[in-house]
């Protein structure tokens, strides 16, 4: 599994030297999750940074028993929990595997040592976090500026695979609409 992880980092982010890969291997913890398994639940202490090696996951809030999906993560993405600045506060969000998923976990208390030894690894993690933040900001802006149909079309353009991998109810929640509205939009769009 580590070879696959190293290959993704080298291709998608920045090539690592053998010494950096060896050090990274000492800090990487691989964990697999079943479909629909909760990876990290609200009220848990946020004690990990992870990287999606295989699979698909979603981030959601449980608001009075109703799921509100806020993000999806796929292969090759770093996932930072909402409290990464202290890692001692309880999470407010939930992280769920939408299909069989393998994650690379990093213990924050140890990752700081790794970053000090190999600044390139810190840069790679920061680039991953910045990319995720940009995607999140763009989507948040779309909720304010675009109609539901425009949001649907934009999501189809930037993340078409999501529609094959995530249940419609989660996609609808992410778009800020009901599953019924999503069905009507899909019918209208595909008829055009």
N, C-alpha and C positions, 0 to 999 in steps of 0.2 A: 504493500500500500504506500509505503513511503516513496518509492520510486515514482509512482503516479503523481503523488503530491508534489515532489520536486520538479517533475516535468511540467506541471501546470504553472508553478511559480516561475520557472525559467522561461516559459513561453509567454505567459500572460503579463508578468510583472517585470522581472529583471533577472538575468542569469546569475546564479550563485556559484562561488568557488567551492571546491571540494571540502575545504575546512569549514565553510559556512553550512554546507549541507550536513556534514557530520555533527556539528553543534546543534543544528535544528532538529536532527533526528533524535537527539537526547531529550528534547523538550516536547516533542509531538506525542500526543496521546490519541489513538484512533478508537472511535466508538461508533457502533452501528445502532440504528434505530428502526423499529418496524413502522409500517404505514400507520399514520394517525397517532403515533406515540408522542407524548409531550416531552420535549427535550429540556426545557426550562420553564417552570411555572411561575406565575406571579407570586409574590411574597417570598420567593427563594432568594437567597443571597446570590448576587451576580458575581460569580467567581470564575468566569471563563471567557476567553475570546475563542471563537472557533472559525474554521474554514470549511466550506462545503466541498467535500471530495467527490461525493456521488449523491444524487437524489435532489429533492426539492423540499423546501420548508417555508412555512409562513410565520409571520409575527402578527399577533392579534391581542386585543384587549377584550376582557369579559366585562361588559357594562350591563349590570343588572340582569345577567343571564343571557345577554345577546352578544355574540361574537362580532367584533369590528376589526376586520383585517386591515393592517397598515402596511405590510410589506411582504414580498416574496424573495427568497434567496435560492439561487441555483448553483450548480457546479462552478467552482472557481471563485467564489465570493467569500470575503471575510465577513464575519458577523460579529458585531460589537453590541453587547447588551446596553441597555439604556443608562447604566450607571458606571460606565467604564472609568470614570475619573476617580472613583474611590473604591469600587468593587466591594464595598461593605454595606451598601444600601440594598434593600429588597427590590426586586424587579417589579415593575408595574405591568409588564406585558408577558405574554406567553409565546413560546417557540414550539412549533409542532411540525413533525415530519409528515409531509403529504404523500410520500411514498417511501419505500425502503431507502434510508439515507445513511451515509457514512460521513462523519465529521472528524476533523482534526482539532482537538481541544488544546488550549494552552493555559496553564496556570499563571495568572497575572503576577503572582509574587516571584515566579521564576522567569517569566518572559522579560522582565526589566533587566535581569542579569544578562540574558541573551542579547538584548538590544544594546547594552553597554559594550559587550564583547564584539558585536557585529552590527555596526550602525546601518549597514545596507538592509538588514532584516527589519529594522525599525522603519526605514523608508518604505519598504514594500508593504508593511502593515498599514502605515499611514496612507499610502496611495490607495490601498483597498478601502480603507475607511472613508477617505475623501470621495472616492467614486460612489460609494453607497450613499453618502450624504447628498451629493449632487443629484443622484437619481431621486432620492426622497424629496428634496426641495423642489425639483421639477414637477413631481407628481402632486405635491401639496399645492403648488401654484395652479396646476391644471384643475384641481377641485374648485378653486375660486374663479378661474377665468374661462373655463370651457364648459359646454353643455355635456350632459351625460353621453350623448351620442359621439361628441367630439372626443371625450375621454376614452370611450370604447375604441374608437378608430386609432387614437394615438397608442393605446395599449396594444392593439393588434399589430401596429407598425413596429413597435420597439420590443415586444415580448410575445410573439405569436404562439410560441411553444407553451406558454402558460395555459392557453385554452385547451390543450390536450392533456395537461398534467394536474390541473387544480379543479376541484369541484366548482360548478357554476355559482353556488351560494357564496363561496369565498371570493370569487372574482367580483360578483355583484357588490359584496360588502366593501371590497377594496375600491371599487368605482363610486361608492357612496349611493348605491341604488338598490332596489329590491331585485330578487332573482326574476320576478315576473317582468319588471322593466327591462332587465338585461335581455330576456327572451324576445321582447317586442323590438328592442333595438337591433338585435341580431337578425330578426326577420326583415326589418326595414332595410338594413344595410345590405343583406345578401340578395334582396329583390332588386335593388338599384342596379 
